[in-house]
């Protein structure tokens, strides 16, 4: 989704590509053609002796010398580029569809048919447009049954008939918490199950705002008055104390007004609010989304939301200390006992951010304080020489003073985009998900690529160099070798380039949007090639076929394609079961238009009929559980 602004949108600065050179292993195998073995251990997709060990042939390619920490054992045979309307995984694996849009969350809910659900029905069914995913482990059940809570983010509403009321779309967004289980009688497969912990959080669920910007609003009301709804959540993160963070992304899409007297403020323009919205605005049905009704209402959205999946009666908390903008990430790590949350502003020409806790989180919780309410929001500046710094967005610091129109810290957090502009943050080519390496603390940033042509921000922020791939890539930020992970200075480099002509056929990709590290340090990359380019044989990325999930070795840059999606779909969230034997992968909006075909009301399955394969029924977003066959 785009934003309504006249700003020039520059590309990400790039220094030099760091793909590994061709280094031969046994039998003349290219090191880039292997996915290093021990690296997938935590995801349970490898190693002999593991419950998920792959029976297909593999060979050893021992690496020696410095930097050989991630071994070299082939763990799966990469899948080729695909264009068919199916989900493909490597030989020896199976992908079970376990959580479709419209499946019941509560026993009282009907299972979705071909007709759209009513708002009340949808509020008891799994939402649509699956994005982030996390699996909360639960104690084993009878007979050693594996159990967990599947948490899903629903970014938007999959295509609904024109007659469907906005309330149905509002009920289809938000979050789902649903129990899943896998027992001996299931043959290893997972299924959703009834549980008192199952719940839906939608665009009408009561929420609370906390932190510095919770008290007052820009309009006649207050930000805490009547706050309801989690809208357009994308990425998920998990805290050390067991809660889940959901990143609200494009909530501005659903605001609008029919009042001809309404005028856009500077903040409205910069944050993408307009009278018409984009998509199908909800203001005709719900006055909360009417821009002319109360200036404070838009300030209820665009936050990172904390949810306790263990307590279905808990009220989601919007943590305002983490800033307000379309969040593309909510990745939690820890440094010196303090919480760090990396996030992005997921639009072209926007920024990467970091929240650093003010004190060790255990101490704050022991004092009855919420760790996510106490800390500093920072924004990244990347210089052309490969250095960078996190700049604090703190009232009274630099240009963020009353003399320059900044009232207080709340004002900075609500208008975070304008604050980041003021301190000279580096615009990036559509920054999306961030992943933090579990042992090195290196930060990996997915750039989905944008329409920006060159330069690095208004006036050339800090002299950044042009030259990013229009098809995105992955940038790596590294703290100083002898410094703490929370230090503000870092170095940066391009780790992988989208649509790189040097990439091997099994490792080529474009427009990365999702990044996730398993516990052993393999970087999983999910792609979101735009529909206008997807599957176009003569287009710039036509050779890459459908969107995919790939695995990369951070040490060498070796990449292998693990999964390909059905037609029209993006691969979004990825998570692992507690025992590491299963990967849970979200498939978003199958059947959306591609470069060669588009659905319509008479033919909703013209592009895809996945996963139900019913000729007249629409395709559905879904979660798949990938395991060894």
N, C-alpha and C positions, 0 to 999 in steps of 0.2 A: 504494500500500500504506500502511496506517495504522500507528500505533504504539499500544502498550498503555500508557496513562498516564492519570492523573486530572487532568493540568494543563489549565487553561483555555487554549484555543487562540485567540488574538486575531488580528484581521486586520491587514494592512499599513497603516501610517499613510499618509495621502494629503494633499497640499496642494491644488494646483489642477491641473486637466487642461491640457495644453499642445498639444492638437491644433491644427494650423494653421487659421486662419480661411479662409473661402472667398475666394479671390482669382482673378479671371478672367484667363485667357490668351487667345490668339487664338481666334477663332470662338466666344467665350463659354465656352471650356472651363474648368472648375473646376481650380485648381491641385492640389487634393486628388485630382482624378480622374486625374492624370498620375503616372507613375513617372519620375522624372528620368533622363535618358539616360545621360551618361557614367558614371553610378553603377554600371551593371552590367557595365562593361568587363571587369573582372577575371574575372567569371563567364562571359565569352564569349557572352553572350546578346543582344548589341546591336551597335550602331554599324555604319554602312556601311563596307565595307572589311575588317571583321572576318570571319574564317572562319565565325563563327556569326551573321553579320548576318541579321536577320529580313527576309524578302522581303515580308511583309505591309505594307500602307500605314501610314505614320506621319506625324506632322507635327511641326514645330519650334515650340517655345514659349519663346523666349529669355527668360531672367530677367536683370534688371539690378539694380544697386545692391548694397549691402552684404549679405553672407551668401549671395550667389548662386553659391557654389562648386560645387554639384551641379546641373548644367544642367537642362533641362526638355525632354527628347525622349522621346516615347513609344517604348518598346522592345518591348513585347509587349501584346497585347490580353488583359486579365484574363479568367480563366475564371469562369463564374457558380457560384453555390452548386450543389452536386451531391448527389444522394441515391442514384444508381445504383451498382451494384457494379462500378465500373471506375475506373481511374486516368486522370485527365484533365489534359492540358497545353494551353497555348495553340496556336492555329492556327499552323502553321509549325514546330512542334517535334514530336519523337518521343521516347518513353520506352521504352527497351529494358530488360527484366528480365535481369539478369546474374548475380545471386548469391542463389539461393534457399536457404532452410533445407533441408539434406539434399543439396545438390549436392556432388560430390566435391572435397575439398581435395588429396588425393593420388590418384595413378592407381590405387592398390590399393583405394580406397574404392568401394563400390557407390553408385549413384545411388538416392536415396530413393524408395521406392514408397509404396503406400497403407498398408502395414504399418509399425509403428514400427521404427526401427533398433535393433539391439543396442547396448549401451554401446560395444563395440569399434568397431562401424561408425560410430556417431555421432561418435566421437572423431576420425574421419578425414573427416568431412563438415562442411560449413558449419553453424554453430550456429543456434539459433532466436532469436526475439524481438529482431530487429535494433534496435540503438539508435544509439550513436555510430558515425561513419564518418570515415575519413581516407584520403587517397590519397598515398602516398609516391612521388615521381617516381623513375623509373629512366632510365638512358641509352636513347636510341632504339634500336630493333631494326633488322633488315635492311630496306632499302627505306624507312627513315624511320618504321617502325612505332612508334606511341606506346605506352609501357609504364609500368606503375606497380605498386605493391603496395597492394591494397585491404585496409585494416584495419577490422574490424567488431567491435563490442561486442555481446554477447548477454546481455541483462539477465535473462532467465528462460527457461523452457521453454514453448513453445507447447503447446496442449492435447494431452496424451498420454493414451492409453487407460489405464483404471484398472489394467490388468494390467502396464503398463510399469514396470520397477523404477526406484527412485530413481537408480540409476547411469546410466540413460539421460538423465534430466534433468540430472544433474551433468555429463555429457559434452556436452549441448546448450548449456550456459552457457559463459561465458568470452569468449575472443577468437578471431577468425579472421584469419590473414594469408594472402592468396591473390593471386597475380600476375594482372594484367589487361593486355590489349593491344587495340590498335585499329590496323589497317593499311589500306592502300589497297584490298585485296581485301575488306575488311569493309564497305565503303560508309559508313564513319564509326562503325559500331557497335562496342561494346566486348564482350569476352568474357573469361572466366577461362581461364587457361592453366597448364600444368604448370610448376613451378619448384622448384629446391632450397630456395628461401626460403619456400615454402608451409608453414604449420604451424597447428596448433590449440593453444590454451591453455585448459584446462578447470578444473573444480573439483578435479581431482586432480593437476594439474601442480605439480612442486616450485617453490617461490618462496623468496625471502629477504626478511627485514625489515631495514631499515637506519635509521639516525638515532637520535635520543635515546630512543625507546621500544622499541628492538629488543632490549635486553639481558635484561630480566627481565619476568616476568608476574605476574598476581595469584594464580595457583594454584600447584599443586605443580610444574609444569613451567616452562619458559622460553618466551618468545614466539618465539624462533628455533628451538626444538626441533620438528622434524617439520612445519614449515609447508608446506602444500600448498594450491594452488587459488586461482583468481581467480573470485569469486562475485558475481553480480548487477552486472556493470559496466554503466554507462549511458553517460555522456558521455565523449568522448575529447578530448585536447589534444595539441599537438605542441611539443616543445622546440626551441630554436635549434640544438641539436647533433644533431637528427634522430631522437630517440626519441619514442615515443608514450606519453601518460599515459592511463590508464583509471581511471575513478572508480567504485569499488565502492559500490553503493547499499544495497539492502535485504537484506543477507546475514543479518540476524537472522531473516528469515522461515523459514529452512531449519534453524534450531536448535530442539530440543525435548528432552524427557526423559520417560521413564515411571517415573522414580524418585520415589515419593511423599515421600521425605525431602528432596528438593531444595527450597530456598527462594530466592526472588528477593532479591537485594541491591538497594541503592539504585541502583547503576550498572546492574544488569539492567533495572530498571523504567524508568530514564531512557533507556536505549538500546533499549528495545522487545523484550527477550528474555522469553519465557514458555515454560511447559512444553509448550504445544500448538503454538507457532509460528503461522504462517498460511501458507496454501497447503498443500504436502505436505512436512513436515519430513523430513530425511534421517537422523535419528539411529538409526532402526531398522536401517539398512544400514551406516552409517559412524559409528563411535563418536566421531569428531572433532566431530560435530554433536550429541552428547549433552551437555547442559548440566551433567549431574551427573558427567561423567567427569574434567574438568580445567577449572578456572576460567580458565586461560590460553587455551584453544582459541578462544573467541569473539573474543579479542583478535588473532587472526590475520587478521581480516576487518574491513572498514569503512575501508580505506585508499585512497589514490591509488597506483596501480601503474605503474611505469615499465617499458616493454618496448622492446627494440631490434628493429625489424622486419627489419633487415638481417642479423641473426645468429640463425638458427633454433636454435642451441645455447645461446643466452643464457638466463639465469635471470631471470624477472621480479622486480623489486625493489619492495617495498612501502615507500614513503617516509613514515616515521612522523612526521617533522617537520611534515607537512601536516595532522595531526589525524585522529582516528578518529570517524566518524559516517557516516550514509548520504549519500555525496557525490552532488550533483546536477550538478556541473560540474568541469572541470579545464582552465580556460582560461589559457593562458600568454601573458604579455606581458613587455616589458622596459622598465626605467626606469633611466637612468644606468648601464647595463651590468648591472644586477642583475635577476635573475629575479623576476617576480611571477606567482603562480598564484592566480586567483580561483576559489573554489568555494562551494558552498552545502550546507546540510543539507536534503535534498529532502523534507521532511515539513511538514505544516501547523503553523504556530506555531514554526518553527525559524528558523535564522539564516543570514546571509551571512558568508563568511570570506575572508581574504586571507593568503597566505604571501608574505613579502618576503625575498629573499635577503640574506645578511649582507655580501656583497661582490660585485663584478662576476663573473659566471659564468665568463668566460674565465680570469680569474686563479685562481679556485678549481680549475677543471679543470687548468690548468697546474701547480698544486700537488698534483695527484692527488686532489683532493677532489670529492665529488659535490655540485653546487650545491643540490640539493633536500634535502640533509641539514643545510644550514647556513643558518638564517634564523629569522624570527619569524612565528608564526601569530597572526593578528589577527581580531577579530570586529567586525561593524558595529553601531554605535548610530546610529539616525536620529531626529532631534528633529522636533517638530511645526512648527518655524519654518523647515524646509528645510535645516538644517545637519546635519552628521553627522561621525562620527569612527571611525577604526579603532582598536580597543582591543587592545593586546598581551596575549596569553595567556602571560605569562612568570612562571615561578616566583619568588616573592618580591615580585611587583608587585601592589599593591592588596590584594584579599582572598585572593589565591592564595599563601598562606603556610603554613608548617608548623603554625602555631597554629590555622589553620582546616582542618587535615586534609589539606593538599596536600603529599605527601612530596617530590616533585621534579618536574622538567619532564616526565619520562615519564608520571607520574601525570596531569598536566594534559592531555597529548595523548591518552592512552587514554580519559580521562573528559571529552572536550572539550565535550560538551553541558553537563555540570554546571559546568565552568569558565566557559563562556559565560553560563550563568545567573548565576553569582556576580558577574560584572563588569557585569551589566545590559545585555546585548545586546538588540537590538530583535527581537522575534518577527515573522515575516512570514507572509503567506498563501501557503504552499507555494512557497518559493523553488526555482527549478529552474536552468536554464542561464544562464550569464553570457557576454556578448560584450564585447570591448574594441575601440573604434573604432581603426582602424589608424593614423590621423593625429592625432586629438584626444586620445586616451587616455581619453575618456569611457567609463564602465562602464555597460552596459545589463544589467538584471537581469529575467529572466522570472519572474513570479509566476503560478502556475497557478490560484490561487484555492483557497479552502478553506472549511470549515464554520464557521470562526471568525466570531463575531458582531460584536465591537467591542472597543475598547481596544487597548493595545499592550504586552501583557506583564503579568506579575504585578506589581501595584502601579502600572501605567501607566508603563513604563520611559521615563524622561526626558520625560514629558508628551506622548508621541506621540498624534496625533489619530486617531480611528476614521474609517471611511467608505470602505474599499476596496471595489472591485467584487467580488461573489462569483464572478465569472467571470474573475478575474485581470487582468493587465495587464503593462506593461513600465515599470520605474522606471529613471531615468537618474541616475547618480552622477557628479559633475564635480569634478575636482581644482581647487584655486584657480588662477585664470588665470595668476598669476605664480609658482606653486609647482611643485615637481617632481611627476611622476605618482605617485611613491611616498609623497608626503606623507600624513599620517594624517588631516588635515582635508579635508572635501569638502562640496559642496552637493548636494542631491538634489531631484528633482521627478518627477511622474508623466508619462511620455512618451506612453503609449497606454493606453487602458482597454478591457478585454475586454467584448464585447457592448455597445459604446457606441451608444446610439440615434442619435448624430450621425454615425456612420460611413456612408460611401457603400456601396451594395450590393456593389461590387467590392472593398471594403477591410474589411468587417466580419469580426471573428473573436472567439473566446473561448478561454479556458484555454490561453494560450501556454505551451509547455514548452521549446521549443528556440529558441536564438538563435545566429546565425552571421553574421559580417561577411565579405563578400568584400573583396579588397584595395583596391577603390576606394571602399568605404564604404557599400555598400548592406547593410541589416540584413535578413536572412532570418529569418522567424518561422514556426516549425512548431507546430501545435496538437495538443492531446491532450484534447479534450472527453471527459469520462467516459462510459462506455457507458450508464449509466442515463439520461443526457441526450441521447445522440447520436441524431440523426435524429428526435427526438420533435417532431412538428409543432406540438403545443400546449404544449411545454415551454418553459422560459425561454430556451434557445438553439436551439430547434427550427428557427428560420428559417435557421440557418447550415449545416444539412445535415451532410455528412461532414467529417472533419478535413481540414486544408489546409496548404499552404505559401504564404506571402505574402512580398512584398518591400516594405520601408519605407524612406523617405528620412528620415534622422535630422534633417535641417535643417527639414523642413516637416511631418513627421508623415503624409505621403501614403503610403497603403498600397494594394497591388494583389495580388489573389489569382493566384498563378501555377500552382498544382497542387492538385487535390483527390484524396483517397485513396479506395480501395475501402471498402465498408461494414465497420464495426467496427474499422477500422485507425486507428492514430495515425501521423502523420508525425513522424519522430524526427530522425536525424542528416542533415546536409547538408555536402557538401564539393565542391571543384572540381578538375578535372584541372589539370596543371601549365600547359597552354597556355590554360586558361580557356575552352575550347570545350565542356566538358561539366560538368553538375552531377550529382553522385552523391547520391541521396536514399534514405533508408531508410524502408520501410513496415513497421510493426510490428503484429503480431497481427491481420491481417485476419480477418474472420469472428467476432470476439468479440461478445458480446451487445450489443445496442443498446436503445434505448427501446421498440422495437417488435417485436424478434425475438431469439431466442437459439438457438444450436446445441445439439445433444445427441449422445450417442454413436451413435445410429442415423442422425442427420442432421448430420454435421460441417460440411456446406456449406449449412446452412439460412440463414445470413446472408450468406456470401460463398464463392465458389469461386475467387477470385483467388489466384495468377496462372495456375494450370494449367487451370482450367475443366473439370476432371474431375468428373462428377456425384457419385461416391462418395468422392473423395479430399478430404482436409481442405485448407483454405487454408493458405498458407505466408507467413511473413515473408520479405521479399526486398529487395535493393538494385536500384534502377533508375538507368540512366544517361540523362539528359535532354540532348538535343542538337538542333541545327537539322535539320529534315528534309531 
